[in-house]
Amino acid sequence: MRSSQSLENQNQASKEDNLRLSIEKLVYGGYGLARHRDKVVLVRFSAPRELVDAEILQDKKDYAEAVVRNVVLPSSSRREAPCPYFGICGGCQLQHIDYNAQVESKESVLLETLRKIGGIENAPLEESIQSGQEFGYRVRVQFKVKNGRLGFFRWDEHEVVDIDHCPVAHPRINELIGPLRECAQHIRELQEIHVTYSPTEDKFLVKFVTPTEVDRDFLNNLKEDCLPADVVGVGDYSRLRTILNRRFWIGKEYLFMNTGRWKYRVSADSFFQVNWTLWDRFITAVSDVEPFRKGIDLYCGVGFFTIPLSERGNFIEGSDSSPSAVNDAEYNAKLNNRDNVVFMRADAYRHLKSRGGEVLDLVVVDPPRSGLEKNELELLVKNKPERIIYVSCNPSTLARDLKSLIKNGYRLEKVRLVDMFPQTYHIESVSYLRVQE
Ligand SMILES: C[S@@+](CC[C@H](N)C(=O)[O-])C[C@H]1O[C@@H](n2cnc3c(N)ncnc32)[C@H](O)[C@@H]1O
């Protein structure tokens, strides 16, 4: 989209088409926030406290969106982005900013979101859990495939940027890109390739996503001929909106992921936290709690938190709507010799409802980006567990839900940022709540 007339007409200081803007700070989405006259301008690829010339991409009623074309006075946190695709590829938003400044900005965004949406002034933010590495941290990657290109969508259009490596992916996943590209040439209408890597086993699982079924023998031959032996399982999938559906699977269906004392079996269709460099500290942040009698872990996945938490309590139940995750979780309880934990396949609402009248000391929730459903929140505050730990990957829905919990008698004791996704705007956090006396 072209520059807005209204904003361009007001532009006094910079070249034609560009607006000279002073960036105040970063906001959610990885944009720099500037003001022009009375309008907020959200500027891509800018850094806090710098002066830039930016091109207006969209001029909306309440704000405009722009992209940096020239840095006039750089921020002290600005650096050369290490990745040659940065600024074209839509995967990363913050590579041009020092890692410590990225974390500081995310802390500010988290606090501001809690204040603005949650009405929480000066939230008790404690020390952040930084990523162990700012690159090479991702062990799960979803590549897009389109028109012979393999990579990720551009930030500005629905076209795939062809890449030969991705610095945030684990180096071993990067080694697989060449063989995957070879496979992609042989699979008609291929849309996506999902890779999971286990640093514990040094092995991979690969999913191919296509609109029409791939011949099983053909895929088997492709696995043998094009992919290294470390790829121990491959599957053929279709996608319906956000849901992947398996047509068939060849080979091993799961990998083991170990961290600290904990061992997890993770099947191809189960969720697992993507950043292997902070698994152990993330687990400690959630599970190092005061002893409890009975607890429940909603949205438990393969038992990532439930199993370590079981050491602190008499009894804990985990639930998840994914059958694959619950099968893994049950296996993982045995694998880790935990006999005071039970898992069930249930959505969070049903699990909470079934525990209606029970006294619960601790409820852990780790919902998807949409946060807790209204009816889940209602049941939660009706049940009134003494403590709630809320793991969130979206500060906006977290703030909305905390507001409701606080209104219903909870005190926010502390919040921690967990920097699960360096170089990107994504904000993971853990909030600790306790019912007021
Ligand atoms: C962000 S993951 C967290 C998993 C786990 N806590 C972990 O750290 O590995 C969210 C999980 O919620 C599950 N899920 C999604 N919607 C759900 C619902 N309405 N009820 C229960 N589980 C749900 C997904 O299957 C997924 O395993």
The ligand as a Tripos MOL2 file, in Angstrom:
@<TRIPOS>MOLECULE
LIG
   27    29     1     0     0
SMALL
NO_CHARGES

@<TRIPOS>ATOM
      1 C1          1.0850  -23.9960   25.0560 C.3       1 LIG1
      2 S1          0.8160  -25.7430   25.0260 S.3       1 LIG1
      3 C2          1.3840  -26.1000   26.6610 C.3       1 LIG1
      4 C3          1.7110  -27.5310   26.9720 C.3       1 LIG1
      5 C4          2.5000  -27.8000   28.2370 C.3       1 LIG1
      6 N1          2.0880  -27.0120   29.3660 N.3       1 LIG1
      7 C5          3.9780  -27.6530   27.9870 C.2       1 LIG1
      8 O1          4.5870  -26.7450   28.5760 O.co2     1 LIG1
      9 O2          4.5460  -28.4180   27.2260 O.co2     1 LIG1
     10 C6         -0.9040  -25.8100   25.1040 C.3       1 LIG1
     11 C7         -1.5160  -27.1810   25.1900 C.3       1 LIG1
     12 O3         -2.9200  -26.9880   25.3480 O.3       1 LIG1
     13 C8         -3.6040  -28.0080   24.6330 C.3       1 LIG1
     14 N2         -4.9630  -27.4370   24.4400 N.ar      1 LIG1
     15 C9         -5.3890  -26.5440   23.5270 C.ar      1 LIG1
     16 N3         -6.6740  -26.1980   23.7700 N.ar      1 LIG1
     17 C10        -7.0640  -26.8920   24.8740 C.ar      1 LIG1
     18 C11        -8.2720  -26.9470   25.6440 C.ar      1 LIG1
     19 N4         -9.3240  -26.2050   25.3340 N.pl3     1 LIG1
     20 N5         -8.3020  -27.7520   26.7260 N.ar      1 LIG1
     21 C12        -7.2210  -28.5010   27.0660 C.ar      1 LIG1
     22 N6         -6.0590  -28.4820   26.3660 N.ar      1 LIG1
     23 C13        -5.9720  -27.6840   25.2970 C.ar      1 LIG1
     24 C14        -2.7720  -28.2910   23.4230 C.3       1 LIG1
     25 O4         -2.9910  -29.6190   22.9780 O.3       1 LIG1
     26 C15        -1.3360  -28.0910   23.9840 C.3       1 LIG1
     27 O5         -0.7740  -29.3110   24.4090 O.3       1 LIG1
@<TRIPOS>BOND
     1     1     2 1
     2     2     3 1
     3     2    10 1
     4     3     4 1
     5     4     5 1
     6     5     6 1
     7     5     7 1
     8     7     8 2
     9     7     9 1
    10    10    11 1
    11    11    12 1
    12    11    26 1
    13    12    13 1
    14    13    14 1
    15    13    24 1
    16    14    15 ar
    17    14    23 ar
    18    15    16 ar
    19    16    17 ar
    20    17    18 ar
    21    17    23 ar
    22    18    19 1
    23    18    20 ar
    24    20    21 ar
    25    21    22 ar
    26    22    23 ar
    27    24    25 1
    28    24    26 1
    29    26    27 1
@<TRIPOS>SUBSTRUCTURE
     1 LIG1         1 GROUP 0 **** ****
